[in-house]
């Protein structure tokens, strides 16, 4: 069984966001820090489609979960 290995760049592309290294760093810098009481998918800057994707992937502990966790840590 092949495991899908996703990167932050892949995640940003999946979310419809600019996915180059500089754009990712700029996004993180401009949206952090999230309060400790704010779940990543509940952050106000996501669209409803982005929010639904993030929530579903985390709840299902799907292929994207580890890279979403990485983004979560970097934003908090």
Residue pairs with C-beta under 8 A, 6 or more apart in sequence:
3 63
4 63
6 14
6 63
6 64
6 66
6 67
7 67
8 19
8 24
8 67
8 70
8 71
9 19
9 20
9 21
9 24
10 19
10 67
11 19
11 64
11 67
11 68
11 71
12 18
12 19
12 23
12 24
12 27
13 19
14 53
14 64
15 46
15 50
15 53
15 54
16 49
16 50
17 23
17 27
18 24
18 27
28 71
28 74
28 75
31 43
31 45
31 75
32 74
32 75
32 76
33 75
33 76
34 40
34 43
34 75
34 76
36 76
40 54
40 58
40 68
40 71
40 72
40 75
40 76
41 51
41 52
41 54
41 55
41 58
42 51
43 75
46 54
54 68
56 62
57 63
57 64
57 65
57 68
58 65
58 68
58 69
